Amino acid sequence: MQVMMAGATGLVGGAFFKRAVADADIGQIVLLGRRAASELESHDKVTSLVADFNALDSLAPPCRVDVMVCALGTTLKKAGSKERLFEVDCLYTEAAAAYGLRCGARTLVVISSVGASATASSHYLRTKGEMEKRVTALGYAACHILRPSLLMGDRGETRFGESLAARLLFPVSFLLPAAYRPVHADTLAEKIHAVIKEPGEGVRVYGGKALVGK
């Protein structure tokens, strides 16, 4: 199996990358990014493809892949504006997914969010909902959409609000509806690893107990 990834340096992407590198059934991993990820290229089956995500439609496919995993995402604080957040979380994800399809991928996995809807009142959830609508229209044989709630894990950066929410929610998470329970990045990575090996076609959406268990 040949896998292309966008967002390998992020929390969820990084967790999945570790699993993919260790999986003997995955023969090649192509890291699609806006910057080189030299720290991830030490393994002989990993290659980096640095590209302008606004011009991916003019970039020739370097190889054929079977799976495209898009784990791109940012925050309003980091993006600096709603427009920039939309560009990264929606437009870049759409562009990466479309490029993966051009490289031959039949299976797509994207990370969305609980509550995602193109008509949501929240700009973030509206962005995720619009992204889902766009990637499902691309024509992948199999499209897996993961909708986690609050993500837990070591980001390598400080996000005070998320860190505080995780500390407050985790001890009582069993009281919350499954869809809103915090999800560890490793758990999400495990789910990505599982779904790319599942046969089947069509759009599948995973949330709640499908991500956090019972």
C-alpha positions in Angstrom: 0.0 0.0 0.0 1.2 3.5 -0.9 0.0 6.4 1.3 0.1 10.1 0.7 -0.3 12.4 3.7 -1.0 16.1 4.2 -0.5 17.4 7.8 2.0 14.9 9.0 3.6 17.4 11.3 0.4 18.0 13.2 -1.0 16.3 16.3 -3.1 13.6 14.5 -1.0 13.4 11.4 2.1 12.8 13.5 0.5 10.1 15.5 -0.7 8.3 12.3 2.7 8.8 10.6 4.4 6.8 13.4 1.9 3.9 12.8 2.3 4.1 9.0 6.2 3.9 9.2 6.0 0.9 11.4 3.5 -0.9 9.2 5.1 -3.4 6.8 2.0 -3.4 4.6 2.6 0.3 3.8 5.5 0.4 1.3 5.7 4.1 0.6 4.7 7.3 2.4 4.6 10.6 0.5 4.5 13.6 2.7 2.7 16.5 0.9 3.4 19.8 2.6 4.1 23.4 2.2 7.4 23.1 3.9 10.0 20.3 4.1 9.6 17.9 7.0 13.2 16.7 7.2 12.7 15.4 10.7 10.3 12.8 9.3 12.4 11.7 6.3 14.9 9.4 8.1 13.0 6.3 7.1 13.8 4.9 3.7 10.2 4.6 2.6 9.4 8.2 3.3 9.7 11.0 0.8 8.6 14.7 1.0 6.8 16.6 -1.7 7.0 20.4 -1.0 4.3 22.3 -2.9 2.2 25.4 -3.1 -1.3 24.2 -2.1 -2.8 27.0 -4.1 -1.2 25.5 -7.3 -1.5 21.8 -6.8 -3.7 21.5 -9.9 -0.6 22.3 -12.0 1.8 19.9 -10.2 2.4 16.6 -11.9 1.9 13.5 -9.8 5.3 12.1 -8.7 4.0 8.6 -8.2 0.9 6.5 -7.8 -0.7 6.1 -4.3 -3.6 4.1 -2.9 -4.6 6.2 0.0 -4.8 10.0 0.8 -4.8 11.1 4.4 -5.6 14.7 5.1 -5.0 15.9 8.7 -4.6 19.6 8.0 -6.0 22.0 10.5 -5.3 25.2 12.4 -7.0 27.5 15.0 -8.3 31.0 14.6 -5.6 32.3 16.9 -2.8 30.6 14.9 -4.4 31.5 11.5 -4.8 35.1 12.4 -8.2 35.5 10.6 -11.3 33.6 9.7 -10.3 33.8 6.0 -7.0 32.2 6.7 -8.6 29.5 8.8 -11.0 28.7 6.0 -8.1 28.6 3.5 -6.1 26.0 5.6 -8.9 23.9 6.9 -11.1 23.8 3.8 -9.4 25.0 0.7 -6.0 23.3 1.4 -7.7 20.1 2.5 -9.8 20.1 -0.7 -6.7 20.8 -2.9 -4.7 18.1 -1.2 -7.6 15.6 -1.5 -8.0 16.5 -5.2 -4.3 16.0 -5.8 -4.3 12.6 -4.1 -7.1 11.6 -6.4 -4.9 12.6 -9.4 -2.1 10.4 -8.0 -4.4 7.4 -8.2 -5.8 7.2 -4.6 -9.1 5.5 -4.2 -9.4 6.0 -0.5 -9.5 9.3 1.3 -9.4 10.0 5.1 -10.1 13.5 6.4 -10.2 14.9 9.9 -13.3 17.1 10.6 -15.0 17.9 13.8 -18.1 17.0 15.8 -20.9 19.4 14.9 -19.5 20.1 11.4 -22.1 21.6 9.1 -22.0 24.0 6.2 -24.9 25.8 7.9 -23.5 25.9 11.5 -23.5 29.3 13.3 -19.8 28.7 14.3 -17.3 29.8 11.6 -15.0 26.8 12.5 -17.8 24.2 12.3 -19.1 25.9 9.1 -15.6 25.6 7.6 -15.4 21.9 8.5 -18.8 21.3 7.1 -18.0 23.1 3.8 -14.7 21.0 3.6 -16.7 17.8 4.0 -19.1 18.8 1.3 -16.3 19.6 -1.1 -14.1 16.5 -0.5 -17.1 14.1 -0.8 -17.9 15.7 -4.2 -14.4 14.8 -5.5 -15.3 11.2 -6.5 -13.2 9.0 -4.2 -14.3 5.4 -4.2 -14.1 5.4 -0.4 -14.2 8.6 1.7 -13.8 8.4 5.5 -14.7 11.4 7.5 -13.6 11.4 11.2 -15.5 13.8 13.5 -13.7 14.0 16.9 -14.5 16.3 19.7 -11.6 17.9 21.7 -8.3 16.4 20.7 -5.8 15.4 23.4 -2.1 14.8 23.0 1.3 16.5 23.0 1.1 19.2 20.3 4.6 20.6 21.0 2.9 24.0 21.5 0.8 25.7 24.2 -3.0 26.0 23.6 -4.1 27.2 27.0 -7.9 27.0 26.3 -7.7 23.4 24.9 -5.3 22.3 27.6 -7.6 23.6 30.4 -10.7 22.1 28.8 -9.0 18.7 28.4 -7.9 18.7 32.1 -11.5 19.7 33.2 -13.3 17.3 30.9 -11.2 14.2 30.9 -12.0 13.1 34.5 -15.8 13.4 33.8 -15.7 12.4 30.1 -17.7 9.2 30.8 -20.7 11.4 31.8 -20.7 13.2 28.4 -22.4 12.0 25.2 -19.9 9.9 23.3 -19.7 12.4 20.5 -18.4 15.1 22.8 -15.9 13.1 24.8 -12.2 14.2 24.4 -10.3 11.9 21.9 -6.6 11.2 22.2 -4.6 11.7 19.0 -3.3 8.1 19.2 -6.8 6.8 19.3 -7.7 8.8 16.2 -4.5 7.6 14.5 -5.5 4.0 15.3 -8.9 4.6 13.7 -7.3 6.0 10.5 -4.9 3.1 10.3 -7.9 0.7 10.6 -10.2 2.4 8.0 -7.6 2.6 5.2 -7.4 -1.2 5.3 -11.2 -1.7 5.2 -12.8 -2.7 1.9 -15.9 -1.0 0.8 -17.0 2.1 -1.0 -18.9 5.3 -0.4 -18.8 8.0 2.2 -18.5 6.9 5.9 -18.7 9.3 8.8 -17.2 8.3 12.2 -18.0 10.0 15.5 -19.0 9.2 19.0 -18.5 5.6 20.0 -16.9 4.8 16.6 -14.0 7.0 17.8 -14.0 6.8 21.6 -15.4 3.3 22.2 -18.0 2.6 24.8 
